[in-house]
């Protein structure tokens, strides 16, 4: 990777010629075919990657086995940078979406480079914060979608019928239909009164029909309401998990920022002492 190519990466565009040249010598090139797994969740990590050309997809798997794509990266983007700070395991999968050439920066080389150029680490933290916001938004929409999908997957034919009946029973259509039906019933039996209508006054058959309708409709509406309450509880649980994950991720970024700030102040103090 040349200095000009390196400066096309937003993370390194502010480097001077000396620092950019030093970093170029630390990078190693890696050619990958489409479909190659660069790493998987849980793998030990010791390097970050910069895309010279091609595309790489970053994804995770949810607890129910579904694959969620967090982002698709292309020329000038970088990934795998979290392990450079903490040296822990990978937190997502990285898959080559199109044939790509990557520049690889090992953790050992990165730490030695950051000690002499702390501004790079600060810019990397800013990029991490932006990615965190993007991931939060993605997970929020994903969680909402999963609530509805999970609920729909467990619906039986009786449940769907209960929802339709409950929706119709709580609408103006039902009220208007009932008023029209009752008026027609009364009108027909009033006109046929002389000929002994099938439900003469006081309309006992109509009263029986209304009572049966009320008895059957009440439990159907309760069934629908109970299922809605279950969906609300599930949505609240997922919201709690997202908020907890956001809080943990934010605390992690703040801890890293404090570490970098201490290193930066120490380097600045050493430089002033030498001068």
C-alpha positions in Angstrom: 0.0 0.0 0.0 1.4 3.4 -1.0 1.2 6.6 1.0 -1.4 8.1 -1.4 -3.6 4.9 -1.1 -3.2 5.0 2.6 -4.4 8.6 2.8 -7.6 7.5 1.1 -8.5 5.7 4.3 -10.3 8.3 6.5 -8.6 6.9 9.6 -5.1 7.8 8.3 -5.8 10.8 6.1 -4.4 13.2 8.7 -1.0 11.5 8.9 2.1 13.4 7.8 4.5 11.9 5.2 6.8 10.4 7.8 4.1 8.7 9.8 2.3 7.5 6.7 5.5 6.0 5.3 6.2 4.3 8.6 2.7 2.8 8.7 3.0 1.6 5.1 6.0 -0.5 6.0 4.0 -2.1 8.9 1.2 -3.2 6.6 1.1 -6.6 4.9 -1.0 -7.4 1.8 -3.6 -10.2 1.8 -5.6 -11.4 -1.3 -8.9 -13.2 -0.6 -11.5 -14.9 -2.7 -15.3 -14.2 -2.3 -16.9 -16.4 0.4 -13.7 -16.6 2.5 -14.1 -16.2 6.2 -11.5 -13.9 7.5 -12.5 -14.7 11.1 -15.5 -15.9 13.1 -17.1 -14.9 16.3 -14.9 -16.1 19.2 -11.7 -16.4 17.2 -8.6 -15.0 18.8 -7.7 -11.7 17.1 -4.4 -10.0 16.7 -4.8 -7.7 13.6 -7.0 -5.2 11.9 -7.7 -5.0 8.2 -7.9 -2.1 5.7 -9.7 -2.8 2.3 -7.7 -1.8 -0.7 -10.4 -3.1 -3.1 -13.3 -5.5 -2.9 -16.0 -5.9 -0.3 -16.3 -7.5 3.2 -19.5 -8.2 5.1 -19.5 -8.0 8.9 -22.3 -10.1 10.5 -23.4 -11.7 13.7 -25.8 -14.6 14.5 -28.7 -14.1 16.9 -29.6 -16.5 19.6 -32.3 -18.1 17.3 -29.7 -18.8 14.6 -30.5 -16.0 12.2 -27.6 -14.1 10.5 -27.8 -10.3 10.8 -25.5 -8.2 8.6 -24.2 -5.3 10.6 -22.5 -3.5 7.6 -20.9 -4.1 4.3 -17.5 -2.5 3.9 -15.6 -1.6 0.7 -12.6 0.4 -0.5 -11.1 2.6 2.2 -13.0 1.0 5.1 -11.3 -0.8 8.0 -12.5 -3.5 10.4 -11.2 -5.8 13.2 -9.8 -2.9 15.1 -11.4 -3.7 18.5 -8.8 -6.5 19.2 -6.0 -3.9 18.7 -7.2 -2.3 21.9 -8.1 -5.2 24.2 -6.6 -8.3 22.5 -9.8 -10.3 23.1 -11.8 -12.6 20.9 -13.6 -11.5 17.8 -17.1 -10.2 18.4 -18.5 -10.8 14.8 -17.9 -12.7 11.6 -16.0 -11.2 8.7 -16.8 -12.7 5.2 -15.3 -11.6 1.9 -18.3 -10.6 -0.2 -16.3 -9.8 -3.4 -12.7 -10.7 -4.3 -10.6 -8.4 -2.2 -7.1 -7.2 -1.4 -6.6 -6.3 2.2 -3.9 -4.5 4.2 -3.2 -6.2 7.5 -1.9 -4.4 10.6 -0.9 -6.6 13.5 -1.6 -5.6 17.1 2.1 -5.5 17.9 2.8 -3.1 15.1 -0.3 -1.0 15.9 0.6 -0.5 19.5 4.2 0.6 18.6 2.8 3.0 16.0 0.1 4.5 18.3 2.7 5.2 21.0 4.3 7.6 18.5 1.0 8.8 16.9 -1.7 8.9 19.5 -4.0 11.0 17.3 -4.7 7.9 15.2 -6.1 6.1 18.2 -8.4 9.0 19.0 -9.7 9.0 15.4 -10.2 5.3 15.6 -12.3 5.7 18.7 -14.5 8.3 16.9 -15.0 5.8 14.1 -15.9 3.1 16.7 -18.5 5.4 18.2 -20.1 6.0 14.8 -20.3 2.3 14.1 -21.8 1.7 17.5 -24.6 4.2 16.7 -25.2 2.4 13.4 -25.3 -1.0 15.1 -27.7 0.3 17.8 -30.1 1.5 15.2 -29.9 -1.8 13.3 -30.5 -3.8 16.4 -33.4 -1.7 17.4 -35.2 -2.2 14.1 -34.1 -5.9 14.1 -35.5 -6.4 17.6 -38.9 -4.9 16.7 -39.1 -7.0 13.6 -38.2 -10.2 15.6 -41.0 -9.6 18.1 -43.6 -9.6 15.4 -42.0 -12.5 13.5 -41.7 -14.6 16.7 -45.3 -13.9 17.6 -46.6 -14.7 14.2 -44.7 -18.0 14.0 -46.6 -19.3 17.1 -50.1 -18.2 15.9 -52.6 -21.0 15.2 -55.6 -20.9 13.0 -57.8 -20.3 16.1 -55.5 -17.5 17.3 -55.8 -15.7 13.9 -59.6 -16.2 13.9 -59.8 -14.8 17.5 -57.8 -11.7 16.4 -60.1 -11.1 13.4 -63.2 -11.5 15.5 -61.8 -9.3 18.3 -60.8 -6.6 15.8 -64.3 -6.6 14.2 -66.1 -6.7 17.5 -64.3 -3.5 18.7 -65.1 -1.5 15.6 -67.8 0.8 14.3 -68.6 -1.8 11.6 -69.8 -4.2 14.3 -71.9 -1.5 16.0 -73.5 -0.4 12.8 -74.1 -4.0 11.7 -75.7 -4.8 15.0 -78.0 -1.8 14.9 -79.1 -2.6 11.4 -79.7 -6.3 12.3 -81.7 -5.5 15.4 -83.9 -3.0 13.5 -84.6 -5.5 10.7 -85.4 -8.2 13.3 -87.8 -6.0 15.2 -89.4 -4.6 12.0 -90.0 -8.0 10.5 -91.6 -9.4 13.6 -93.7 -6.3 14.1 -95.1 -6.5 10.5 -95.7 -10.2 10.9 -97.3 -9.8 14.4 -100.8 -10.5 13.1 -99.6 -13.7 11.5 -97.7 -14.8 14.6 -94.1 -13.7 13.7 -91.3 -16.2 14.5 -90.2 -13.9 17.4 -93.1 -11.8 18.6 -92.8 -9.1 21.3 -90.9 -9.2 23.8 -88.4 -10.8 21.3 -87.2 -13.6 23.5 -85.3 -15.3 20.7 -83.5 -12.0 19.9 -82.5 -11.7 23.6 -81.2 -15.2 23.6 -79.1 -14.6 20.5 -77.6 -11.4 21.9 -76.7 -13.2 25.2 -75.1 -16.0 23.4 -73.1 -13.6 21.2 -71.9 -11.7 24.3 -70.9 -14.9 26.1 -68.9 -16.1 23.1 -67.4 -12.8 22.2 -66.0 -12.0 25.7 -63.5 -14.9 25.9 -62.4 -14.4 22.3 -61.5 -10.8 23.0 -59.7 -11.8 26.2 -57.6 -14.3 24.2 -56.5 -11.6 21.8 -55.7 -9.2 24.7 -53.6 -11.8 26.5 -51.6 -12.4 23.4 -51.0 -8.7 22.9 -49.9 -8.5 26.5 -47.4 -11.3 25.9 -46.0 -9.4 22.8 -45.6 -6.2 24.9 -43.7 -8.2 27.6 -41.4 -9.7 24.9 -40.8 -6.2 23.3 -39.9 -4.8 26.8 -37.4 -7.6 27.4 -35.7 -7.0 24.1 -35.6 -3.3 24.7 -33.9 -4.0 28.1 -31.3 -6.2 26.4 -30.5 -3.5 23.8 -30.2 -0.8 26.4 -27.9 -3.1 28.5 -25.7 -3.8 25.5 -25.5 -0.1 24.7 -24.5 0.7 28.2 -21.8 -1.9 28.3 -20.5 -0.9 24.9 -20.4 2.8 25.9 -18.6 2.0 29.1 -16.0 0.0 27.1 -15.4 2.9 24.7 -15.1 5.4 27.6 -12.5 3.1 29.3 -10.5 2.9 26.1 -10.7 6.7 25.6 -9.4 7.2 29.2 -6.5 4.9 28.5 -5.6 6.7 25.3 -5.9 10.0 27.0 -3.5 8.9 29.7 -1.1 7.7 27.0 -1.4 10.9 25.1 -0.8 13.1 28.1 2.2 11.0 29.1 3.7 11.3 25.6 3.1 15.0 25.5 4.7 15.4 28.9 7.7 13.3 27.8 8.1 15.5 24.7 7.9 18.7 26.7 10.5 17.3 29.1 12.9 16.4 26.2 12.5 19.9 24.7 
